[in-house]
Amino acid sequence: MDQATLDQLCINTIRMLAVDAVEKAKSGHPGMPMGTAALAYVLWTRFLKHNPAHPKWPDRDRFVLSAGHGSMLLYSLLYLTGYELPLDELKQFRQWGSRTPGHPEYDVTPGVETTTGPLGQGFANGVGMAIAEAFLAERFNRPGHTLVDHYTYAIVSDGDLMEGVASEAASLAGHLQLGRLIYLYDDNDISIDGSTDFTFTEQVGKRFDAYGWHVQEITDGNDVAAIDAALRAAQAECAKPSLIIVHTHIAYGSPGKQDTAEAHGAPLGAEEVKRTKEFFGWPQEPTFHLPDEALAHFRMAVERGKNWEAEWQSRFASYAAAHPDLAAEWQRALQRELPPEWEARLPTFKAEDGAMATRVASGRVLNALAPTITNLIGGSADLATSNNTLLRGAGEFGPQHRGGRNLYFGVREHGMGAILNGLALHGGVIPYGATFLIFSDYMRPAIRLAALSEVPVIYVFTHDSIGLGEDGPTHQPIEHLAALRAMPQLTVIRPADANETTVAWRVALTHRYGPVALVLTRQNLPIFDRAHMAAADGLEQGAYVLIDAEGATPDIILIATGSEVALAVEARTQLTRQGVRARVVSMPSWELFEAQPQAYREAVLPPSVRKRLAIEAGVPRGWRDYVGPEGDIIGLTRFGASAPGPVVMEKLGFNVPSVVARALKLLGRS
Ligand SMILES: Cc1ncc(C[n+]2csc(CCOP(=O)(O)OP(=O)(O)O)c2C)c(N)n1
C-alpha cells in the first residue's frame, strides 16, 4: 500500500470510529471528528511526542482538544495509538461508568490532558501548559542536559475562538511569545445555530496576527502534505505562538450532512451512515471496522513512544549524575511534594504586632515560603499590589525571562483562571492566581473546571466584603462566599486573622486534589492573642472553639468567619458582662469542617446548644445548616454601599451592639 493510500485509510478509520460510536450511543457529535480527522492524523502520527504506555511521562507533548464536543476524535486517537483504552470503551461512548464520557474528562481517560467542553477553556489551558513548559525548561535545563523540551498542541474550533476567554489567553500568549504553542483551527464555518455567516465574520487570522501570533492558512483540510508543512513551519517559529487556520468541512464525506449544522450534536442516522460508508468505500458491516494496515500504522506510536521515553530516561540519568540537587528538586516538583524544610519558614504573628489585614499576612506568608518552594509561581489579574501576591526578588515571567515566578496576567481574570488550570495540569509547578473576591465571578467557569478536574490551584481573593469600603457595591462581594461554597470539590477558606492566614496557606499548599480559595480582607484585623485563645491550627479542622464560654455549657454559640470573628469575640466580652455564657467558634472553612468526624463537629457545635448566632458579611444562605432551627444569622440580603469600610459595616449591622442585641433576643432576654 502506498503512503497516500495508507494515510487516507488511517484518516477514514478515525472518521468511521467516530461515526459508529456516536451512532451506537445515539448521541454525540460526529461532524467535528469527520472534518478534522486529517489534521489530527498528521499531528498524532508525525509530530506528537507521546508514550501511549505512559501517558504522564513528563516530557511528552501536550495535546488539548479544546473543541471537547468532538470527544470521539480524541478517543479514536487514543485507542488507535495504543493507549489503555480498549475498543469496548469506544463502544460504550457516553454510557454510565465508561471511560469515554460525552466530553473529555481529565483523570477519567488515560491521555486526556484536560477536561474540555465549555468552549474556550481548553484554548486557555494550553497557554498555561506552555508557560509551565517554558518556566520549567529555564529552571531545570542545563548545558548538555535538556530535560524539558516539548510542545503544546490544540485543536480549536469556531466556538473556541468566539469565546472571550480564548481572546484573553491568546493576547497574553502573543505577548509572552510562547513559541512552543501550536494550535490548529478547525475553520468549518459551522456552529450549532448554522453558518458562522450569522455571527462570526471577522478576520480571525488578522486578529491573531495582531496578537503577535504566527498565522498560516490551509485551504484544504484534507491536504496531508500541507498540514505537515504548516506544522513544520509552526515548530520552526520559536518566538511566536502559532495558529494554523485549516479550512475543513464538518461531517466530511456525509453526502446529506456535510457542511451543515445537522452534523452537530446528533448521530448521522442509519441511512446517512450507509451513504457515508459508501462514499468512503467502507464496509457497511461490521461496525467499528478496523483495517489491519491502519491499526498497525497507528500502533507504531507505541514503539516510538517507548523509545522516546527511554532516551529521555537515559538523559535524565546523566542529568541526575551531573546535577543531583536539581534532579531531586525536579522529582519533588513533579510529585507536587514540598521541600522538607518548608514548614519551618511559615511565619507566626504576635498580637502585639498590631492589626493586620489578612491579605497582608498572606503576602508575608508567600514571601516567607517563596525562597524554599521554588516552583510556587503565580500572580494577579493586574491587582498584585492590592492582592499582596508579589514574590519579592523572584522576577517576572516574560519573553526574555522564563525563570521569573511572578506571572502578570493583566486584566484577564477568566483567562487567568483557565491558564492556572493549564499550569496545574501540566505539573511541576504550584500555581496561584489573585483578584478581588468580587471578580471570582469573572473566572468562575475556570474555577468550576478546576474543581471538577480536582486540580490543585490556589486562588487569592482579597477585598472580601463590604468592609472594603469606598469602592462601593460594584466591588463589595455579597453572594460570593455562598456561590463559591456551592461548588463541589472547591475548598473555601476565610481566615480570621494573620495566624489563621498562615495555617490557611499551609492547608492550601498541602491540598493536592482540587482548588483552594483563600478569602482575605482588605482592612486590618486584630491579631488574636493565642495565649488566651485556641491555636490557629484549629483552622485545619474548618471550625474550632476559639474562645469558650466561661464556666459550664454555653448558653449561646457565636459562629463567625474572617473579619466577623473579631466582632464575635468583642460581643462575647459584652455578653459575659451581662451574665451570658457565650462560646465563639471561628469557622474559616465549611468544607474542611464537613470532612471532620461527627464527634469533632459535635464537640464544636454541641447539639444540646441550640441557640446559635452566625455572623458573616454575606448572604445568609447555607448558615441555617449550622445555626439550626432555633438559631439566627446576621448576614446581608442587600448590596453594599460606597462609604468608608467601618461605616458600611456599622450601618449594615456588623457592629458589637447589634450582635449583642441579636444574641440576647435569641436568648429571650432582649
Ligand atoms: C461555553 C460554551 N457555550 C456553549 C456550548 C455549546 N456548544 C457546543 S459546541 C458549540 C458550537 C459549535 O461550533 P464550533 O465550535 O464551530 O464547532 P463545530 O460545530 O465546528 O464542531 C456550542 C455552542 C459549549 N460547549 N460551551
The ligand as an SDF file (V2000), in Angstrom:
LIG
                    3D

 26 27  0  0  0  0  0  0  0  0999 V2000
  -19.1280   27.8980   26.6920 C   0  0  0  0  0  0  0  0  0  0  0  0
  -19.9560   27.0350   25.8040 C   0  0  0  0  0  0  0  0  0  0  0  0
  -21.0660   27.5280   25.2720 N   0  0  0  0  0  0  0  0  0  0  0  0
  -21.8700   26.7530   24.5000 C   0  0  0  0  0  0  0  0  0  0  0  0
  -21.5450   25.4460   24.2740 C   0  0  0  0  0  0  0  0  0  0  0  0
  -22.4650   24.5570   23.4710 C   0  0  0  0  0  0  0  0  0  0  0  0
  -21.7990   24.2580   22.1970 N   0  0  0  0  0  0  0  0  0  0  0  0
  -21.1680   23.1030   21.9840 C   0  0  0  0  0  0  0  0  0  0  0  0
  -20.4020   23.0870   20.5080 S   0  0  0  0  0  0  0  0  0  0  0  0
  -20.9520   24.6390   20.1350 C   0  0  0  0  0  0  0  0  0  0  0  0
  -20.5840   25.3630   18.8860 C   0  0  0  0  0  0  0  0  0  0  0  0
  -20.0920   24.5100   17.8590 C   0  0  0  0  0  0  0  0  0  0  0  0
  -19.4650   25.2370   16.8680 O   0  0  0  0  0  0  0  0  0  0  0  0
  -17.9420   25.0530   16.6130 P   0  0  0  0  0  0  0  0  0  0  0  0
  -17.1750   25.4300   17.8210 O   0  0  0  0  0  0  0  0  0  0  0  0
  -17.6310   25.7470   15.3700 O   0  0  0  0  0  0  0  0  0  0  0  0
  -17.7740   23.5020   16.4540 O   0  0  0  0  0  0  0  0  0  0  0  0
  -18.1860   22.6340   15.1850 P   0  0  0  0  0  0  0  0  0  0  0  0
  -19.6480   22.7590   15.0150 O   0  0  0  0  0  0  0  0  0  0  0  0
  -17.4490   23.1810   14.0450 O   0  0  0  0  0  0  0  0  0  0  0  0
  -17.7620   21.2710   15.5480 O   0  0  0  0  0  0  0  0  0  0  0  0
  -21.7160   25.1390   21.1470 C   0  0  0  0  0  0  0  0  0  0  0  0
  -22.3600   26.4700   21.1230 C   0  0  0  0  0  0  0  0  0  0  0  0
  -20.3530   24.9670   24.8510 C   0  0  0  0  0  0  0  0  0  0  0  0
  -19.9580   23.7140   24.6920 N   0  0  0  0  0  0  0  0  0  0  0  0
  -19.5700   25.7820   25.5920 N   0  0  0  0  0  0  0  0  0  0  0  0
  1  2  1  0
  2  3  1  0
  2 26  2  0
  3  4  2  0
  4  5  1  0
  5  6  1  0
  5 24  2  0
  6  7  1  0
  7  8  2  0
  7 22  1  0
  8  9  1  0
  9 10  1  0
 10 11  1  0
 10 22  2  0
 11 12  1  0
 12 13  1  0
 13 14  1  0
 14 15  2  0
 14 16  1  0
 14 17  1  0
 17 18  1  0
 18 19  2  0
 18 20  1  0
 18 21  1  0
 22 23  1  0
 24 25  1  0
 24 26  1  0
M  CHG  1   7   1
M  END
$$$$
